[in-house]
Amino acid sequence: MFDNIEFANPGFLYLLILIPLMGLWYWYKVRTSHPTLQVSSRDEYIQKRMSFKQYLYHALFVFRILAVALLILVLARPQSSLSRKDVSIEGIDIIMALDVSSSMLAQDLRPDRLEAAKAVASDFIRGRPNDRVGLVIFSGETFTQSPLTTDHSIIENLFKDIKSGMIEDGTAIGDGLATSVSRLKESEAISKVVILITDGVNNAGSVDPISAAEIARLYGVRIYTIGVGSMGTAPYPVQTPFGIQYQNMEVKIDEQLLQQVAEATEGRYFRATSNQKLEEIYREIDQLEKSKIDVTEFKQKNEEFLPLALMAILLLLLEFLLRNTILRTIP
């Protein structure tokens, strides 16, 4: 009858146990109390069916027991609650800057660095439905794969098509950062973030990474840098006369540069030496960059006992009238 019903005095509901007890008492009373009348023969009464009044007489008890049940509910004070919750979500704008140089095919992460980075980044984006996300790829040059969008399915589909060798080889970290910042500079989001993933040393491009970080700071963009690669050596793909072969080569990541870039924008630098570590890094970034949610909650309670009380009074009045008119018994 009402939505969101609560009881102000729920302890009174225990009195409802009286209802089945009253029913048992009435059933026992009807079975054991029979009027006696001396007659010479009872054959005339055996075949007679109960009259409508006799059936209706039992309705008096039904009216009374329903009235008692309703009065118990009245004592419990049922209340309906009307609530409204206004949620205002201001998402975060995030640019994923992904290194696609040939060294990202090294297999110290499984199946290789690039595929591991794509898979974990996709999971990260999937868990942030309120944010706008864009995608920039870079190696020797840089390219905007997708501008900021809330259609995350587009980003996930683009991730599938990203491969090493799409653009000129090399590692232009500064250019990748500059392109990412240019995609965020007009943003009005409460938080603007670049997540840059690379496994090498800046050796190409025309923009110095530190200069790009300073520009990012001016536009209020925070940069998280992730160096991908194990410690020591890793199996790198090398072109030989016999095709691509993997050779163990020293892992070279300019951690000092990546740390300076992150610190210049009040971001953080992370080192991902395994798939598990990369997943942990994205979980930490997810906790650091939470969307702002403003919630306004309004709740109003209304007393709902009055209709029940009126129904109880009506049932008691109906019982009284029937008992003293058409169902009146002679003492």
Beta strands, then each sheet from edge to edge (+ up, - down):
strand 1: 5-7
strand 2: 78-90
strand 3: 93-99
strand 4: 132-138
strand 5: 142-149
strand 6: 192-198
strand 7: 221-228
strand 8: 233-240
strand 9: 243-250
strand 10: 269-272
strand 11: 292-303
sheet 1: 1+ 2- 11+
sheet 2: 5+ 4- 3- 6- 7- 10-
sheet 3: 8+ 9-
end
